[in-house]
Amino acid sequence: MTPTEASEDEAGAPPTLGVGMVGYAFMGAAHSQGWRTAGHVFDLPLRPRLAAVCGRDAAAVRDAAARLGWAAAETDWRALIARDDVALVDVCTPGDSHAEIAIAALEAGKHVLCEKPLANSVAEAEQMARAAEAARARGQVAMVGFNYRRVPAVAHARALIEQGRLGTLRHVRVTYLQDWLVDPGFPLTWRLRREYAGSGALGDLGAHIVDLVQYLAGEPIAGVSALLETFVKERPVLTGASQGLSGSGGGALGPVTVDDAALFTGRLASGALASFEATRFAAGRKNALKLELNGSEGSLAFDLERLNELSFHDHTERAVTAGFRRILVTEPEHPYLAAWWPPGHALGYEHTFVHQARDLVEAVARGEQPAPSFADGLQVQRVLAAVEQSAADDARYTPVPAPQPGAAAPLAAGAAGAAARP
């Protein structure tokens, strides 16, 4: 079965799109939720079929397949890619294997969804973007899993910005704060080892906020000045397997080889100023992502802990009545929400993965490039690399290489268009 074909199903039902997923932990469970649910909520042209999931531990992956709803289990990702019932490969592994798996899947003729960040280095991301471009000529599509673009309030914010409601953008400020590493006794999981994760809070959290800023602003980050810090240099060596953001450690200590926190300022291509903070050491903050954009005509603010709300200020109104207003983003006219519940009935974190699956399935059916593309993922990787370079050079302002001509269009327009359809 080629990527543009799908198996025939019972009369009247849409054809199926076989999905194979590599990895089944935190992100694997979230992606599984999206694939299981999308076809039951949205009227899709193809019905996702959870064909097979892959992991190295045979017993654990069989258990995950049964628990998460996958029809079969594999222990070799190459075998999963080779399956005739898999037309789309979903990569949910640590970053060190993203490039190898995604490129192999594309070369095998499969569509690909790859979790963020796209890779552990610019060189790997460039290879992946080239492979995606070559596959695009064969009718395949490839997308990066920046799920926060699929929060309805964020997609609505992008639509308001596209409509010119903020005027000329002047300031962006964004923070992403967590606290799961505050305890120095937390074990040395793969997320704290550069050879697996690539970087720490910068790649884990910073990748999200860099993508959100470029998505909402509709333009790339042109340069950065950065500081990175590792507060706890050694941690107990992991004993057994880690589970999501948890694990247990032994008595021996091993070096932490990634950053614990990233703080940087930046300038967008238009000249707008931006500030970024990403840390896993903000005691009391569990998953606190906040952003604000200020323009000549108004402002927008979003808080992930209140993800059904958007704050909007129209600066063209008379001062006696103007001010930030709360928009409850639950109306059928808002992005994605016509398929869900009556107004006022809130959605949650897991729905972003349902929306992600929906957008990707529709792109496959239409033969259109979904957003964010691998080119967009490469642009994020270039920003992260510039942050590391700046931090290593005493926070010296470091330009970010401009996107190639073909990569700018999805960033500026396609991303919002795909997400904003109701």
Disulfide bonds with the S-S distance in Angstrom:
none
